[in-house]
Amino acid sequence: MILSAEETPSAPEPISLPTPKRSDRWQPLRSGVLNLYRYDYEEFHYEDGRLLLRGNNGSGKSRVLALQLPFLLDGEVSPARIEPDGDPAKRIEWNLLMGRYPDRTGYTWIEFGRRDADGTLHFLTLGCGMRAVAGHSGLHSHWFFITSQRVGRDLFLQNAQRTPLGRDRLAEAIGSAGRIILKVKDYRSAVDEALF
């Protein structure tokens, strides 16, 4: 099938992403979730390092925060840390499967930025990919990542068919711009070294 000029898809418009205003330290710029809880894909932009979430009760505000901070700084997956209400019956895999999916992969991520005195911009994205399978207690697998890439610009967490990348495909996408980390202890050390 040949498409006319009017029907031929054009290249997507470049995404306008926030840039850091501060030069003295890292500040959060954006965060996002993919296939977690009730979100297919959602991105949140911070204003000068601050985020305001508004919505009705039960819309997922607390859940988004619990799946990002402090989780993406320390990698702790216990229900007391991940669940907004601390309910030990709701384990992290519930955020993926929700009683209706047999097998699901999702991501949570946060992007930080800082500006040098000469105006040079630096970016750092922290994230966690996780996979849950029904009937399997706990997460089937999970992996952390740290990269200088920006989600939606030079790092995409899903393919063209909107299927989330598995760990190996993510490692290929990150290449030499970052790394995949499997152990919580190693991830914490890498976050401390990169951010603090």
N, C-alpha and C positions, 0 to 999 in steps of 0.2 A: 504494500500500500504506500503510495506517495502522497505526502501532505503538501498542501499549498503553503505559500509563505505565511498566510494568515493563520494556518493551523499548526505550523511548526513551533514546538515549544521553545521559548527563549531561555537564555541562562537566567537563573534566579538573581534578583536584585541583591546586592551585598547587604548583609545584615548590619544594622547600626547597633553596635555594642557599647556599653558604658566604658569609660576610661577612668583611671584613678586620678584624684585631685591632690592627694597627699604625697609628700615626698619623705616623710619621716618614718613610715611603717606601712605594712601591708594592710589593706582594707578590703572587706568583702564587696564584690561588685554584682555578682549574679549567683543564683543557685537553681537547681532543677531536679525534677524526678521524672523517671520514665518507667511505666508499668508498675508503679507502686501504689498501693491502696486503691483509690478510685481514679487515679490519674493515669491517662495514657501517656501524655507528655505535658509537663507544665514547667514554665520558667519564671523565676522571680528576680526582679532587678532591685538592687539596694540603692538608696540615695545617701551618699556620703557615709557609707558603711552601715546604714540603718535600713530595716525592713519592717513594713507595716502590713499585716495580713488582716483583712476584714472579711466577714462572712457569717452566715447563720451557724448556730450550734450544730455540730455534726458534719460541717462541710470539709473538715480536714486540716484546719489551721494548725492545731497542736500537733497533729500527726506529721505534717511537713516539717515542723521545727524539730520534732523528736528524731526524725529520720535524717536530719542534717547536722544540727548542733546540739550537744557536743559530739554526737556520733562520728562525724567526719574528722574530728580532731583526735579522738582516742580509739575509735574502732570497736568500742564495747557493745556487744550485741545482746546483753542480758535484757529480759523483759522490763526489769526495773528501770533501765536506761532508755529503752526504745519506746516503750508504751507510755503515752501521756498519762494514763491513769495508773500505771505500774502494775496492771493486771498480769500475774504470772501465767495465766491460762492463754494469753495471746502472745505467742512467740513471734519472732521476726518473720517467719515464713508466712504467717497469716496475712501480712501486708502485701504479699505477692499472690497467694492463692485465693484468699478471701472466701473459701468454701465453694468456689465455682470454676476454678481453673485447674486442670490436671498437671500442668507443667508451665512455669512462667519464669522469665528472666527479667530483671529490672535493674535500674540504676538510680543512685542519688549522688549529687555532686555539688560542689561549691567552688566558685572562682574568686581568687583574690588578685589585687593589682597594687602596684606602687609605681611612683614616678621619681626618677633621679632628679637631682638639682638641675642637670642639663636638659631635662625634658624626656629622657629615655624612659620608655614604658616597659614594665616587667609584669608578667602574668603567671599565676600558679593555680592549677586546678587540682583539687583533691576529690576523689570519688570512690564509690564502692559499687561493684556489680555483684548481684546475687541471683541464685537460681534455686527455686523450690519445686519439689515434685510431690504430688499428693501421695499420702501413705508413707512418706519418708519423714521421720521425726527430725526436726531442725532443718536448717538450710542444706540443700543438696551440695551446694558449693558457694563460696563467695571469695571475692578478690578485691583488693584495694588498688588504686592507681594514683600516681602523682605525675603531672605533666605541665610543661610550659604552654601547651596548646590550649586553644579556646574552643569550648563546645559550641558547635554550630558554625564555626568559621573554618578551623583546620582540624577539628576532631569531631567525628560523628559517631554517636553511640548506637545507631541503628542503620541498617542497610537501606537500599533504595526501596525495598518492599516493606519497610518500617518494622523489620524484625530486629530486636535488640542483639547486639554483637555478643558472642560468647567471649570467654577469657582470651583464647588464642587469637581471635580476630581483633580484639581490642589491642592486644600486644602488638600485632602487625600495624594497626592504625597509629599507635603511639610511636613506634619505632624508637629512634634515639632521642626523642624529645621528652622522655620520661621513663617510668617503669611500672611494672605490675608487682605488687607485693602480696604475699599470701599469709604471712604471719602477723598477727595484731601487734606484737612487740616490735617487729621490724618496721611496721607502718608508723607506729607512734614515734619511733626514733627518726624516721625520715621526715615526718611532719614537723617535729621539733627542730630538726636541722634546717629545713626549708623555710619555715615561718618565723621561728623564734631565735 
